[in-house]
Amino acid sequence: MSLYSHVYDFTVEVITDSAEGDAMPHQLRDAIQRRLARLSDEELVEACGLVDGYSTGTIDGEYEEQPDETDPTVCHKCGLSYQDDEAIRCIACGEVRK
């Protein structure tokens, strides 16, 4: 069976005293948690917008496309993209970034 990675966006409102929109991590976390707590399952599905999706391989570990071992933004074990430049471990498989 093929596996697919789907990217969704989820927006929140954060009120700060910054004209540039600089929010502190705790403000973002609080806003996300407050919004999630208010949403029913149906509202959550509506609140998350599908951005992108791609095949990541198969459930038995045999990947349809082998990960690019020269690409530092992709996990060399499972082929998923790291969430950000500072990520040390892959959130999907736990592989330590090389």
N, C-alpha and C positions, 0 to 999 in steps of 0.2 A: 504494500500500500504506500502511495506517495504521501509525503508530508509537505506542508506549505507554511511559510512564514507570512503573517499579515501584519501590516503596520497601521495603527489607528492613531488619530489625534483626539485629545480630550482637553477642552479649554476650561479655564477657571478665571474668575475675576479676583484680582488682588488690589486692594486700596493701600497706597503708600503716600508718603510726602515727597516723592521723587517725580519730577516732570519727565524724566527719561525712562521711567518704568522699572527702575532698579528695585527688585524685590529680594528680600533676604530669604535664604533657604527655608527657615521656619515659617515664613509667611506663605510661601508657595505650598509647603507641606500642609499647613493648616487649611488653606483654601481648597486644596485637592480633597483632603479628608472630609471637610464640611460638605462639599458638593457631592461626594460619593455617598455620604450618609443620608442625604436627602432624596436620592434617586431610587425609584423602584427598578426592578430588573428591566422592565420594558423601557423606562426612561433612560436607563444606562445605555441600552443598545442604541437608542436614538441619539444620545449625547456623544457617542464615539463615532467619528467619521473615518471610514476606510480610506487610507492614503495610498497604500501599495501592497503588493503581495508577490511572492515568488516561490518556486519549488525549492525545498531544502534537501530532499533526498527521500529515502524510504524508511519505514518503521523498523526494518531489520538491520539498519545501520549501513546498508549499501547505498551510497549516494549516487543519484543520477548524474550529477555534475560534481567532479572533485573540487574541493576548495583550492583556491589560488594561494599557494604557499608563499608567494612573493608579496601578497597584498597585506599590509599591516593592519588594515581596518576589518579584516575578516578572520574569524576563528579558524585555525588550521585543522582542527579536529572535526567540527561539524559544518563549517561553511557559513555560519550565520554572521552577520555584521555586528561588530561591537557597538554598544549604545553610544559611546562617546570616546574621545581621544584618551581619557584618563582610565578607562576600564582596564582592570588587571585580569579579571576572570570573565569567561564567557558565561552569560546568565542562563544559557540553554543547557550547556553540557559541563560547565565548571572548569574547562581547560584553562590553564594559566597562559596568558598572552605571551608570545615570544617576541 
